[in-house]
Amino acid sequence: MFCMGIGITYSRHNQYKHLIKRGVQLLLLGYFVNIGAQIIPNVLGYMLNTSTAPITLLPLFKVDVLVFAGVAFILIGILKRFNISNEKMLILAIVFSIIGSFVCFVDFNNIFLNYFFGYFIGTTLHQATAFPLFNWFIFPVAGMVYGSYFIRVKDKSQFFKLWPVFLILPLIFILCTLSPSPAGTVADSARAYFINTPDAIVSIILIHGLLGFYWKISELLPDMVNKGFAMLSRHVTGIYVAQWYFIPLFMTLFVYFNKGFVFTNLSITIISIFILVISILAALLYSKFKQTKKKIS
């Protein structure tokens, strides 16, 4: 999300019309991902008698990361339309974050309202939203502010000189404030999905440390490896979309044909690598198909 904001700063197409158009595209793409991640597994599980969950189209509108990205792009485009500066946007994003920190797990006792307001605040967890705008808007906006300075920096090594400090101190804070509650509980999920303002600020500090670390690593890696990572970066959205079709489909069929199979760390790792590889191949093939179609047209 932070790098999304940096990308807006670096893009030649960062006028408000382009941002709103891109936001709509991401929003629709997010719904497309929800079909693969939510709808198809439910239908397939019901058909194979591996799931008793009722089939409904409501999960189509769940706010996952691409849906959030779409809403964020649209809002940034609207704010740019009214010539709101990056700094003023950041103030607005901080206000959003504070509100989002306190308005969590709201249940309107109406599933449709939970889905609608889930675009903005943390309504019933997992039922409607994972990345509400108010909690996460601070990251792309902070990325835009960061990018507006970073793009003018001539000596990037000097800029990242203190990266270990920005890496270590936030990690100490995170380790010292980890919830004792087991993973998957409400408290654990709230911190993961409905991030509060202190955690968001610490995460942004941590990002600078991570970027400095990655910058240092990139100087040591062969040019061919860096180009490989750059290639993956260009296709990251396609890879993300592909994996959210492959993961639920693969797991539903795997459970059906291997009833009683106990997943281990090793088996999960092997499956993850396999899905990652086929997701990358799918994204590259789709990109090649688009380029070919564009040349023909």
Order of alpha helices (4+ residues) and beta strands (2+ residues): alpha-alpha-alpha-alpha-alpha-beta-alpha-beta-alpha-alpha-alpha-alpha-alpha-alpha-alpha-alpha-alpha
